């Protein structure tokens, strides 16, 4: 059972999804549902002996294209609506024990193109208002499957965090005539201390206002709103910066770095209406040292104000020192 319930205190929708209590939880490798189905072996969610990148509907979705009626009736104070939308899983590799950071840049480039395809297809559906691409990596984040994968939620509304960014971006544009994200990017480049990596089209940095010790943002240098705005060269440049950033994460403490990766793009209901917005990716890694986590405690969870017990300038310098150039395989066949 899944439905959307309105929170009148915050002015936002909350999903219930009781069937998700039964989803697979940290199975052994030989019973991983995201591995290929080998002849004579445990049948997985991918009925093929191997694959490159796979996208399919989540078996435990929070949103459904044709949802069931809500379990309760709403009231004027507590509206309820069906949880219409879509949830997809994106498997990065047939290899169970790899990560996106360990994959070659050519594979990340393919993933960028898959993300672009899914954004366009899901966003074209009339009941979808926002396509949210993300990855949860590591048990510290709460993942239930170790196999390298990400997810896509196609919401029937613009989610609260994006809505707040849109409001601030529009207000800044009306007040100054410029893009808020472009101005942030210019300030980070001017200062320079928080820049982690960059190429001709994208830049990674720990923002001045970072809430997590190693929170890293990737902005497009060109003012663009979504994946579908990028040229083929820009797609490859995005793959490069992702590879540099992910590889540096893993070198920080010589371990597979946990994180939440979230992609912020324009809503899909009226693309031309969001020219003041700007494509970017945000990483929220929970580690503050090799053995200590940044927990969301009373101030963060109860009041909504984050307390960062590190300096972004120091953390960016640590990360920047570990960035290495990306090497593409010659004649990789990219188009």
VOZATI-922560 format. One record per residue (C-alpha): residue number from 1; residue in one letter; chain; x negated, y, z. Coordinates in Angstrom, 2 decimals. Layout:
@nr->NUM&rest->A&kette->A&east->X&north->Y&up->Z
...
This chain:
@nr->1&rest->X&kette->A&east->0.00&north->0.00&up->0.00
@nr->2&rest->X&kette->A&east->-1.32&north->3.41&up->-1.01
@nr->3&rest->X&kette->A&east->0.25&north->6.86&up->-0.88
@nr->4&rest->X&kette->A&east->-0.64&north->10.54&up->-0.48
@nr->5&rest->X&kette->A&east->0.37&north->12.37&up->2.70
@nr->6&rest->X&kette->A&east->0.18&north->16.15&up->3.12
@nr->7&rest->X&kette->A&east->-1.86&north->17.67&up->5.95
@nr->8&rest->X&kette->A&east->-0.15&north->21.02&up->6.67
@nr->9&rest->X&kette->A&east->-2.97&north->22.13&up->9.02
@nr->10&rest->X&kette->A&east->-5.59&north->22.09&up->6.26
@nr->11&rest->X&kette->A&east->-3.37&north->22.32&up->3.21
@nr->12&rest->X&kette->A&east->-4.71&north->19.15&up->1.60
@nr->13&rest->X&kette->A&east->-3.72&north->15.61&up->0.64
@nr->14&rest->X&kette->A&east->-4.84&north->12.50&up->2.56
@nr->15&rest->X&kette->A&east->-4.63&north->9.04&up->1.00
@nr->16&rest->X&kette->A&east->-3.58&north->5.90&up->2.81
@nr->17&rest->X&kette->A&east->-4.84&north->2.65&up->1.27
@nr->18&rest->X&kette->A&east->-4.14&north->-0.22&up->3.64
@nr->19&rest->X&kette->A&east->-5.18&north->-2.92&up->1.13
@nr->20&rest->X&kette->A&east->-8.77&north->-1.65&up->1.26
@nr->21&rest->X&kette->A&east->-9.15&north->-3.28&up->4.69
@nr->22&rest->X&kette->A&east->-9.58&north->-6.57&up->2.82
@nr->23&rest->X&kette->A&east->-12.34&north->-5.52&up->0.41
@nr->24&rest->X&kette->A&east->-15.56&north->-7.52&up->0.19
@nr->25&rest->X&kette->A&east->-18.07&north->-6.59&up->2.91
@nr->26&rest->X&kette->A&east->-21.83&north->-7.12&up->2.43
@nr->27&rest->X&kette->A&east->-21.68&north->-10.60&up->0.85
@nr->28&rest->X&kette->A&east->-24.81&north->-12.71&up->0.33
@nr->29&rest->X&kette->A&east->-26.52&north->-12.20&up->-3.02
@nr->30&rest->X&kette->A&east->-25.22&north->-15.47&up->-4.52
@nr->31&rest->X&kette->A&east->-21.65&north->-14.28&up->-3.86
@nr->32&rest->X&kette->A&east->-22.04&north->-10.69&up->-5.01
@nr->33&rest->X&kette->A&east->-18.94&north->-9.70&up->-7.05
@nr->34&rest->X&kette->A&east->-20.92&north->-7.20&up->-9.16
@nr->35&rest->X&kette->A&east->-23.55&north->-9.63&up->-10.44
@nr->36&rest->X&kette->A&east->-23.08&north->-11.30&up->-13.84
@nr->37&rest->X&kette->A&east->-21.13&north->-14.55&up->-13.88
@nr->38&rest->X&kette->A&east->-23.70&north->-17.29&up->-14.45
@nr->39&rest->X&kette->A&east->-22.64&north->-20.62&up->-16.02
@nr->40&rest->X&kette->A&east->-21.40&north->-22.99&up->-13.31
@nr->41&rest->X&kette->A&east->-21.79&north->-20.34&up->-10.60
@nr->42&rest->X&kette->A&east->-19.48&north->-18.18&up->-8.49
@nr->43&rest->X&kette->A&east->-17.12&north->-16.19&up->-10.80
@nr->44&rest->X&kette->A&east->-17.69&north->-12.45&up->-10.30
@nr->45&rest->X&kette->A&east->-15.79&north->-9.35&up->-11.40
@nr->46&rest->X&kette->A&east->-17.87&north->-9.32&up->-14.60
@nr->47&rest->X&kette->A&east->-17.10&north->-12.49&up->-16.62
@nr->48&rest->X&kette->A&east->-20.29&north->-12.28&up->-18.70
@nr->49&rest->X&kette->A&east->-23.73&north->-13.90&up->-18.23
@nr->50&rest->X&kette->A&east->-25.41&north->-10.48&up->-18.44
@nr->51&rest->X&kette->A&east->-24.63&north->-6.83&up->-19.21
@nr->52&rest->X&kette->A&east->-26.20&north->-3.37&up->-19.51
@nr->53&rest->X&kette->A&east->-23.82&north->-0.92&up->-17.76
@nr->54&rest->X&kette->A&east->-20.25&north->-1.89&up->-16.88
@nr->55&rest->X&kette->A&east->-17.22&north->0.26&up->-16.06
@nr->56&rest->X&kette->A&east->-14.00&north->-1.31&up->-14.81
@nr->57&rest->X&kette->A&east->-11.02&north->-0.62&up->-12.55
@nr->58&rest->X&kette->A&east->-11.71&north->-0.94&up->-8.84
@nr->59&rest->X&kette->A&east->-10.04&north->-4.02&up->-7.36
@nr->60&rest->X&kette->A&east->-9.41&north->-2.08&up->-4.15
@nr->61&rest->X&kette->A&east->-8.34&north->1.33&up->-5.46
@nr->62&rest->X&kette->A&east->-7.17&north->4.31&up->-3.43
@nr->63&rest->X&kette->A&east->-5.34&north->5.61&up->-6.52
@nr->64&rest->X&kette->A&east->-3.36&north->3.71&up->-9.16
@nr->65&rest->X&kette->A&east->-2.10&north->4.63&up->-12.67
@nr->66&rest->X&kette->A&east->1.31&north->3.18&up->-11.76
@nr->67&rest->X&kette->A&east->1.53&north->3.39&up->-7.97
@nr->68&rest->X&kette->A&east->4.16&north->1.85&up->-5.75
@nr->69&rest->X&kette->A&east->6.69&north->4.12&up->-4.01
@nr->70&rest->X&kette->A&east->5.43&north->5.55&up->-0.71
@nr->71&rest->X&kette->A&east->5.99&north->3.47&up->2.45
@nr->72&rest->X&kette->A&east->7.73&north->6.36&up->4.20
@nr->73&rest->X&kette->A&east->9.99&north->9.22&up->3.16
@nr->74&rest->X&kette->A&east->8.53&north->12.70&up->3.32
@nr->75&rest->X&kette->A&east->9.95&north->15.74&up->5.09
@nr->76&rest->X&kette->A&east->9.62&north->19.47&up->4.38
@nr->77&rest->X&kette->A&east->6.71&north->19.62&up->6.86
@nr->78&rest->X&kette->A&east->5.18&north->16.28&up->5.81
@nr->79&rest->X&kette->A&east->5.53&north->15.79&up->2.03
@nr->80&rest->X&kette->A&east->4.60&north->12.38&up->0.62
@nr->81&rest->X&kette->A&east->3.84&north->11.49&up->-3.00
@nr->82&rest->X&kette->A&east->2.74&north->8.37&up->-4.87
@nr->83&rest->X&kette->A&east->-1.03&north->7.92&up->-5.05
@nr->84&rest->X&kette->A&east->-1.22&north->8.23&up->-8.82
@nr->85&rest->X&kette->A&east->-4.69&north->8.36&up->-10.33
@nr->86&rest->X&kette->A&east->-7.51&north->5.96&up->-11.17
@nr->87&rest->X&kette->A&east->-10.52&north->4.45&up->-9.43
@nr->88&rest->X&kette->A&east->-13.34&north->2.89&up->-11.41
@nr->89&rest->X&kette->A&east->-16.59&north->1.12&up->-10.56
@nr->90&rest->X&kette->A&east->-19.75&north->1.69&up->-12.61
@nr->91&rest->X&kette->A&east->-22.39&north->-1.05&up->-12.31
@nr->92&rest->X&kette->A&east->-25.83&north->0.26&up->-13.21
@nr->93&rest->X&kette->A&east->-27.68&north->-3.00&up->-13.78
@nr->94&rest->X&kette->A&east->-27.21&north->-6.79&up->-13.82
@nr->95&rest->X&kette->A&east->-30.13&north->-7.00&up->-11.36
@nr->96&rest->X&kette->A&east->-28.86&north->-7.29&up->-7.79
@nr->97&rest->X&kette->A&east->-31.99&north->-6.05&up->-6.04
@nr->98&rest->X&kette->A&east->-32.73&north->-2.89&up->-8.03
@nr->99&rest->X&kette->A&east->-31.60&north->0.71&up->-7.48
@nr->100&rest->X&kette->A&east->-31.00&north->3.67&up->-9.75
@nr->101&rest->X&kette->A&east->-34.31&north->5.11&up->-8.55
@nr->102&rest->X&kette->A&east->-36.13&north->1.99&up->-9.78
@nr->103&rest->X&kette->A&east->-34.47&north->1.94&up->-13.18
@nr->104&rest->X&kette->A&east->-36.35&north->3.42&up->-16.16
@nr->105&rest->X&kette->A&east->-35.34&north->6.86&up->-17.34
@nr->106&rest->X&kette->A&east->-33.87&north->5.27&up->-20.48
@nr->107&rest->X&kette->A&east->-31.30&north->3.46&up->-18.32
@nr->108&rest->X&kette->A&east->-30.43&north->6.65&up->-16.45
@nr->109&rest->X&kette->A&east->-29.99&north->8.35&up->-19.83
@nr->110&rest->X&kette->A&east->-27.50&north->5.64&up->-20.82
@nr->111&rest->X&kette->A&east->-25.69&north->6.17&up->-17.52
@nr->112&rest->X&kette->A&east->-25.40&north->9.91&up->-18.21
@nr->113&rest->X&kette->A&east->-23.70&north->9.05&up->-21.50
@nr->114&rest->X&kette->A&east->-21.37&north->6.58&up->-19.77
@nr->115&rest->X&kette->A&east->-20.48&north->9.22&up->-17.18
@nr->116&rest->X&kette->A&east->-19.71&north->11.62&up->-20.03
@nr->117&rest->X&kette->A&east->-17.49&north->9.09&up->-21.77
@nr->118&rest->X&kette->A&east->-15.55&north->8.25&up->-18.60
@nr->119&rest->X&kette->A&east->-15.14&north->11.93&up->-17.70
@nr->120&rest->X&kette->A&east->-13.66&north->12.65&up->-21.12
@nr->121&rest->X&kette->A&east->-11.37&north->9.62&up->-21.23
@nr->122&rest->X&kette->A&east->-10.04&north->9.82&up->-17.69
@nr->123&rest->X&kette->A&east->-9.71&north->13.60&up->-17.80
@nr->124&rest->X&kette->A&east->-7.51&north->13.39&up->-20.90
@nr->125&rest->X&kette->A&east->-4.74&north->11.57&up->-18.99
@nr->126&rest->X&kette->A&east->-1.82&north->13.82&up->-18.13
@nr->127&rest->X&kette->A&east->-1.66&north->12.80&up->-14.47
@nr->128&rest->X&kette->A&east->-5.37&north->13.44&up->-13.85
@nr->129&rest->X&kette->A&east->-6.44&north->16.91&up->-12.69
@nr->130&rest->X&kette->A&east->-9.98&north->16.16&up->-11.51
@nr->131&rest->X&kette->A&east->-12.59&north->13.47&up->-12.31
@nr->132&rest->X&kette->A&east->-15.02&north->12.90&up->-9.44
@nr->133&rest->X&kette->A&east->-18.17&north->10.86&up->-10.15
@nr->134&rest->X&kette->A&east->-20.20&north->9.71&up->-7.15
@nr->135&rest->X&kette->A&east->-22.49&north->7.10&up->-5.64
@nr->136&rest->X&kette->A&east->-22.77&north->5.87&up->-2.05
@nr->137&rest->X&kette->A&east->-26.14&north->4.17&up->-1.51
@nr->138&rest->X&kette->A&east->-27.35&north->2.32&up->1.56
@nr->139&rest->X&kette->A&east->-25.83&north->0.80&up->4.67
@nr->140&rest->X&kette->A&east->-26.47&north->4.08&up->6.51
@nr->141&rest->X&kette->A&east->-23.79&north->5.58&up->4.25
@nr->142&rest->X&kette->A&east->-21.42&north->2.67&up->4.86
@nr->143&rest->X&kette->A&east->-21.63&north->0.79&up->1.57
@nr->144&rest->X&kette->A&east->-19.98&north->-2.62&up->1.43
@nr->145&rest->X&kette->A&east->-21.92&north->-3.90&up->-1.62
@nr->146&rest->X&kette->A&east->-25.68&north->-3.63&up->-2.10
@nr->147&rest->X&kette->A&east->-25.58&north->-4.15&up->-5.88
@nr->148&rest->X&kette->A&east->-26.48&north->-0.83&up->-7.59
@nr->149&rest->X&kette->A&east->-23.26&north->0.89&up->-8.56
@nr->150&rest->X&kette->A&east->-21.34&north->4.13&up->-8.47
@nr->151&rest->X&kette->A&east->-17.68&north->5.05&up->-8.58
@nr->152&rest->X&kette->A&east->-15.25&north->7.43&up->-10.27
@nr->153&rest->X&kette->A&east->-12.05&north->8.77&up->-8.73
@nr->154&rest->X&kette->A&east->-9.58&north->10.46&up->-11.08
@nr->155&rest->X&kette->A&east->-7.41&north->12.58&up->-8.79
@nr->156&rest->X&kette->A&east->-3.91&north->13.94&up->-9.47
@nr->157&rest->X&kette->A&east->-5.02&north->17.19&up->-7.80
@nr->158&rest->X&kette->A&east->-8.20&north->19.23&up->-7.35
@nr->159&rest->X&kette->A&east->-9.87&north->17.95&up->-4.15
@nr->160&rest->X&kette->A&east->-10.43&north->20.41&up->-1.27
@nr->161&rest->X&kette->A&east->-14.21&north->20.83&up->-1.55
@nr->162&rest->X&kette->A&east->-14.02&north->21.58&up->-5.27
@nr->163&rest->X&kette->A&east->-11.03&north->23.86&up->-4.75
@nr->164&rest->X&kette->A&east->-13.04&north->25.92&up->-2.24
@nr->165&rest->X&kette->A&east->-15.97&north->26.18&up->-4.66
@nr->166&rest->X&kette->A&east->-13.63&north->27.27&up->-7.44
@nr->167&rest->X&kette->A&east->-12.10&north->29.96&up->-5.23
@nr->168&rest->X&kette->A&east->-15.49&north->31.33&up->-4.18
@nr->169&rest->X&kette->A&east->-16.81&north->31.16&up->-7.76
@nr->170&rest->X&kette->A&east->-13.82&north->33.01&up->-9.15
@nr->171&rest->X&kette->A&east->-13.99&north->35.68&up->-6.45
@nr->172&rest->X&kette->A&east->-17.71&north->36.20&up->-7.11
@nr->173&rest->X&kette->A&east->-17.11&north->36.45&up->-10.84
@nr->174&rest->X&kette->A&east->-14.32&north->39.01&up->-10.39
@nr->175&rest->X&kette->A&east->-16.45&north->41.02&up->-7.95
@nr->176&rest->X&kette->A&east->-19.80&north->40.97&up->-9.78
@nr->177&rest->X&kette->A&east->-19.08&north->39.84&up->-13.33
@nr->178&rest->X&kette->A&east->-21.58&north->36.98&up->-13.02
@nr->179&rest->X&kette->A&east->-21.55&north->33.26&up->-12.23
@nr->180&rest->X&kette->A&east->-22.10&north->32.44&up->-8.55
@nr->181&rest->X&kette->A&east->-24.12&north->29.32&up->-9.40
@nr->182&rest->X&kette->A&east->-26.28&north->31.17&up->-11.92
@nr->183&rest->X&kette->A&east->-27.01&north->33.76&up->-9.24
@nr->184&rest->X&kette->A&east->-27.88&north->31.05&up->-6.70
@nr->185&rest->X&kette->A&east->-30.16&north->29.42&up->-9.25
@nr->186&rest->X&kette->A&east->-31.87&north->32.74&up->-10.01
@nr->187&rest->X&kette->A&east->-32.44&north->33.34&up->-6.30
@nr->188&rest->X&kette->A&east->-33.90&north->29.85&up->-5.78
@nr->189&rest->X&kette->A&east->-36.24&north->30.31&up->-8.76
@nr->190&rest->X&kette->A&east->-37.26&north->33.78&up->-7.55
@nr->191&rest->X&kette->A&east->-38.12&north->32.44&up->-4.10
@nr->192&rest->X&kette->A&east->-39.60&north->29.17&up->-5.37
@nr->193&rest->X&kette->A&east->-40.22&north->27.54&up->-1.98
@nr->194&rest->X&kette->A&east->-37.16&north->25.30&up->-2.14
@nr->195&rest->X&kette->A&east->-37.56&north->24.10&up->-5.75
@nr->196&rest->X&kette->A&east->-38.25&north->20.36&up->-5.97
@nr->197&rest->X&kette->A&east->-38.40&north->19.56&up->-9.69
@nr->198&rest->X&kette->A&east->-37.38&north->21.02&up->-13.02
@nr->199&rest->X&kette->A&east->-37.57&north->20.75&up->-16.78
@nr->200&rest->X&kette->A&east->-36.32&north->22.87&up->-19.65
@nr->201&rest->X&kette->A&east->-32.62&north->22.30&up->-18.89
@nr->202&rest->X&kette->A&east->-32.17&north->21.34&up->-15.21
@nr->203&rest->X&kette->A&east->-33.61&north->22.22&up->-11.84
@nr->204&rest->X&kette->A&east->-33.52&north->20.34&up->-8.51
@nr->205&rest->X&kette->A&east->-33.83&north->22.22&up->-5.23
@nr->206&rest->X&kette->A&east->-32.94&north->22.07&up->-1.56
@nr->207&rest->X&kette->A&east->-30.62&north->25.07&up->-1.21
@nr->208&rest->X&kette->A&east->-31.15&north->27.92&up->1.23
@nr->209&rest->X&kette->A&east->-27.90&north->26.86&up->2.92
@nr->210&rest->X&kette->A&east->-28.61&north->23.09&up->3.06
@nr->211&rest->X&kette->A&east->-26.60&north->21.22&up->5.68
@nr->212&rest->X&kette->A&east->-28.58&north->17.95&up->5.51
@nr->213&rest->X&kette->A&east->-32.40&north->17.82&up->5.98
@nr->214&rest->X&kette->A&east->-33.06&north->16.55&up->2.45
@nr->215&rest->X&kette->A&east->-29.88&north->17.80&up->0.77
@nr->216&rest->X&kette->A&east->-30.83&north->18.30&up->-2.87
@nr->217&rest->X&kette->A&east->-28.84&north->20.00&up->-5.62
@nr->218&rest->X&kette->A&east->-29.34&north->19.71&up->-9.37
@nr->219&rest->X&kette->A&east->-28.07&north->22.63&up->-11.48
@nr->220&rest->X&kette->A&east->-27.94&north->23.00&up->-15.22
@nr->221&rest->X&kette->A&east->-29.98&north->26.02&up->-16.28
@nr->222&rest->X&kette->A&east->-27.50&north->26.81&up->-19.01
@nr->223&rest->X&kette->A&east->-24.09&north->27.96&up->-17.82
@nr->224&rest->X&kette->A&east->-21.96&north->24.87&up->-18.48
@nr->225&rest->X&kette->A&east->-18.94&north->23.45&up->-16.71
@nr->226&rest->X&kette->A&east->-18.98&north->19.70&up->-17.38
@nr->227&rest->X&kette->A&east->-20.89&north->16.73&up->-18.76
@nr->228&rest->X&kette->A&east->-19.07&north->17.08&up->-22.05
@nr->229&rest->X&kette->A&east->-20.69&north->20.50&up->-22.59
@nr->230&rest->X&kette->A&east->-24.22&north->19.13&up->-22.81
@nr->231&rest->X&kette->A&east->-26.23&north->18.54&up->-25.96
@nr->232&rest->X&kette->A&east->-28.09&north->15.28&up->-26.53
@nr->233&rest->X&kette->A&east->-31.35&north->16.93&up->-25.43
@nr->234&rest->X&kette->A&east->-29.69&north->18.19&up->-22.26
@nr->235&rest->X&kette->A&east->-28.41&north->14.69&up->-21.47
@nr->236&rest->X&kette->A&east->-31.96&north->13.39&up->-21.66
@nr->237&rest->X&kette->A&east->-33.19&north->16.29&up->-19.52
@nr->238&rest->X&kette->A&east->-30.60&north->15.48&up->-16.87
@nr->239&rest->X&kette->A&east->-31.79&north->11.86&up->-16.83
@nr->240&rest->X&kette->A&east->-35.37&north->13.09&up->-16.35
@nr->241&rest->X&kette->A&east->-34.58&north->15.30&up->-13.37
@nr->242&rest->X&kette->A&east->-32.48&north->12.56&up->-11.80
@nr->243&rest->X&kette->A&east->-35.34&north->10.09&up->-12.20
@nr->244&rest->X&kette->A&east->-37.88&north->12.52&up->-10.70
@nr->245&rest->X&kette->A&east->-35.64&north->13.30&up->-7.74
@nr->246&rest->X&kette->A&east->-34.61&north->9.71&up->-7.00
@nr->247&rest->X&kette->A&east->-38.18&north->8.41&up->-7.23
@nr->248&rest->X&kette->A&east->-39.39&north->11.15&up->-4.87
@nr->249&rest->X&kette->A&east->-36.67&north->10.25&up->-2.35
@nr->250&rest->X&kette->A&east->-37.96&north->6.67&up->-2.16
@nr->251&rest->X&kette->A&east->-41.54&north->7.85&up->-1.60
@nr->252&rest->X&kette->A&east->-40.65&north->10.05&up->1.37
@nr->253&rest->X&kette->A&east->-40.62&north->7.21&up->3.89
@nr->254&rest->X&kette->A&east->-41.61&north->4.32&up->1.60
@nr->255&rest->X&kette->A&east->-38.12&north->2.86&up->1.68
@nr->256&rest->X&kette->A&east->-35.04&north->2.72&up->-0.49
@nr->257&rest->X&kette->A&east->-33.56&north->6.11&up->0.37
@nr->258&rest->X&kette->A&east->-29.85&north->6.17&up->1.28
@nr->259&rest->X&kette->A&east->-27.69&north->9.00&up->0.01
@nr->260&rest->X&kette->A&east->-24.35&north->10.21&up->-1.21
@nr->261&rest->X&kette->A&east->-24.57&north->11.59&up->-4.75
@nr->262&rest->X&kette->A&east->-21.61&north->13.69&up->-5.88
@nr->263&rest->X&kette->A&east->-21.00&north->15.40&up->-9.20
@nr->264&rest->X&kette->A&east->-19.10&north->18.70&up->-9.27
@nr->265&rest->X&kette->A&east->-17.51&north->19.69&up->-12.58
@nr->266&rest->X&kette->A&east->-14.57&north->21.76&up->-13.72
@nr->267&rest->X&kette->A&east->-11.03&north->20.40&up->-13.34
@nr->268&rest->X&kette->A&east->-9.64&north->18.67&up->-16.42
@nr->269&rest->X&kette->A&east->-6.14&north->20.16&up->-16.56
@nr->270&rest->X&kette->A&east->-7.13&north->23.41&up->-18.37
@nr->271&rest->X&kette->A&east->-10.82&north->23.40&up->-19.32
@nr->272&rest->X&kette->A&east->-10.82&north->26.91&up->-20.73
@nr->273&rest->X&kette->A&east->-9.57&north->28.33&up->-17.41
@nr->274&rest->X&kette->A&east->-12.76&north->27.55&up->-15.47
@nr->275&rest->X&kette->A&east->-15.47&north->29.41&up->-17.34
@nr->276&rest->X&kette->A&east->-16.64&north->30.91&up->-14.02
@nr->277&rest->X&kette->A&east->-17.58&north->27.44&up->-12.68
@nr->278&rest->X&kette->A&east->-20.90&north->25.63&up->-13.14
@nr->279&rest->X&kette->A&east->-21.90&north->21.94&up->-13.41
@nr->280&rest->X&kette->A&east->-24.05&north->20.60&up->-10.58
@nr->281&rest->X&kette->A&east->-24.92&north->17.44&up->-8.66
@nr->282&rest->X&kette->A&east->-25.39&north->17.31&up->-4.90
@nr->283&rest->X&kette->A&east->-27.24&north->14.69&up->-2.85
@nr->284&rest->X&kette->A&east->-26.54&north->14.22&up->0.86
@nr->285&rest->X&kette->A&east->-29.21&north->11.90&up->2.32
@nr->286&rest->X&kette->A&east->-28.48&north->11.00&up->5.97
@nr->287&rest->X&kette->A&east->-32.11&north->10.43&up->7.03
@nr->288&rest->X&kette->A&east->-33.98&north->13.19&up->8.89
@nr->289&rest->X&kette->A&east->-36.98&north->10.93&up->9.60
@nr->290&rest->X&kette->A&east->-37.81&north->7.36&up->8.59
@nr->291&rest->X&kette->A&east->-35.94&north->6.07&up->11.65
@nr->292&rest->X&kette->A&east->-33.48&north->8.84&up->12.56
@nr->293&rest->X&kette->A&east->-30.15&north->9.71&up->11.00
@nr->294&rest->X&kette->A&east->-28.38&north->13.05&up->10.74
@nr->295&rest->X&kette->A&east->-25.04&north->12.31&up->12.39
@nr->296&rest->X&kette->A&east->-21.90&north->14.33&up->11.84
@nr->297&rest->X&kette->A&east->-20.96&north->15.09&up->15.44
@nr->298&rest->X&kette->A&east->-18.62&north->17.56&up->17.16
@nr->299&rest->X&kette->A&east->-19.61&north->20.80&up->15.42
@nr->300&rest->X&kette->A&east->-19.79&north->19.23&up->11.95
@nr->301&rest->X&kette->A&east->-16.68&north->17.05&up->12.15
@nr->302&rest->X&kette->A&east->-14.50&north->18.97&up->14.57
@nr->303&rest->X&kette->A&east->-15.33&north->22.55&up->13.61
@nr->304&rest->X&kette->A&east->-16.67&north->22.12&up->10.08
@nr->305&rest->X&kette->A&east->-19.94&north->23.93&up->10.83
@nr->306&rest->X&kette->A&east->-23.09&north->21.98&up->10.04
@nr->307&rest->X&kette->A&east->-26.23&north->22.31&up->12.14
@nr->308&rest->X&kette->A&east->-29.42&north->21.50&up->10.21
@nr->309&rest->X&kette->A&east->-32.34&north->20.83&up->12.58
@nr->310&rest->X&kette->A&east->-34.93&north->21.25&up->9.81
@nr->311&rest->X&kette->A&east->-36.02&north->24.07&up->7.49
@nr->312&rest->X&kette->A&east->-35.13&north->23.68&up->3.78
@nr->313&rest->X&kette->A&east->-38.46&north->25.25&up->2.78
@nr->314&rest->X&kette->A&east->-40.42&north->22.59&up->4.69
@nr->315&rest->X&kette->A&east->-38.33&north->19.66&up->3.47
@nr->316&rest->X&kette->A&east->-38.49&north->20.88&up->-0.13
@nr->317&rest->X&kette->A&east->-42.29&north->21.05&up->0.05
@nr->318&rest->X&kette->A&east->-42.41&north->17.45&up->1.32
@nr->319&rest->X&kette->A&east->-40.20&north->16.26&up->-1.51
@nr->320&rest->X&kette->A&east->-41.85&north->18.38&up->-4.21
@nr->321&rest->X&kette->A&east->-45.26&north->16.90&up->-3.39
@nr->322&rest->X&kette->A&east->-43.93&north->13.46&up->-4.33
@nr->323&rest->X&kette->A&east->-42.43&north->14.37&up->-7.72
@nr->324&rest->X&kette->A&east->-44.17&north->12.80&up->-10.73
@nr->325&rest->X&kette->A&east->-43.64&north->13.36&up->-14.46
@nr->326&rest->X&kette->A&east->-41.22&north->11.02&up->-16.20
@nr->327&rest->X&kette->A&east->-42.59&north->8.77&up->-18.92
@nr->328&rest->X&kette->A&east->-40.23&north->7.73&up->-21.71
@nr->329&rest->X&kette->A&east->-40.82&north->4.45&up->-23.50
@nr->330&rest->X&kette->A&east->-41.81&north->5.21&up->-27.13
@nr->331&rest->X&kette->A&east->-39.14&north->4.39&up->-29.70
@nr->332&rest->X&kette->A&east->-36.55&north->3.79&up->-27.03
@nr->333&rest->X&kette->A&east->-33.74&north->3.98&up->-29.60
@nr->334&rest->X&kette->A&east->-31.92&north->6.87&up->-27.94
@nr->335&rest->X&kette->A&east->-29.58&north->8.81&up->-30.17
